[in-house]
Amino acid sequence: MKFGEFLKELRERNGVGLRDYAREINMNSGNYCKIEASVLPPPNSRGKVLDLVRKLVLSRHEINDLVDLAQDYHVEKIVGRFK
């Protein structure tokens, strides 16, 4: 599963609409939508991932999974440059 797909699933499970949630975290809804759709990359640090999900009720496991997915994305981008 991709970061954006998991983020969307968690937001929907919290019963929050995309535009409402983007507004709650002071983010442009278009950019937030692009992150969920994997058009924009996930945040590149744990702190930024936490900023993105700060208003959602998540377990520690779910937060760690999101951070791992974001890190995996960035590692794959770096490794891909050397192939």
Residue, then its C-alpha position, 0 to 999 in steps of 0.5 A: m500500500k502507498f502512503g497516500e492510500f493509507l493516509k486516505e483510509l485513515r482520514e476516512r475512518n476518522g469520518v473527516g472529509l478531505r477539504d475539512y481535514a485540509r482546512e483543520i491542518n492549515m493545508n491547501s486542499g488541492n495539495y492534500c488531495k495530491i498527497e492522498a492520490s500519490v501525485l505529490p510525494p509523502p513528507n520526507s521526515r517523521g515530524k512532517v508526517l506527524d504534522l499531516v496526521r495530527k488531527l486524526v485519532l491513530s494508534r502508535h502502530e498506524i503512525n509508525d506504518l505511515v512514517d515507514l511508508a514515507q521513508d520507503y518512498h524516499v529511499e526508493k527514489i534515491v536508490g532508483r537514481f543509481k540503477 
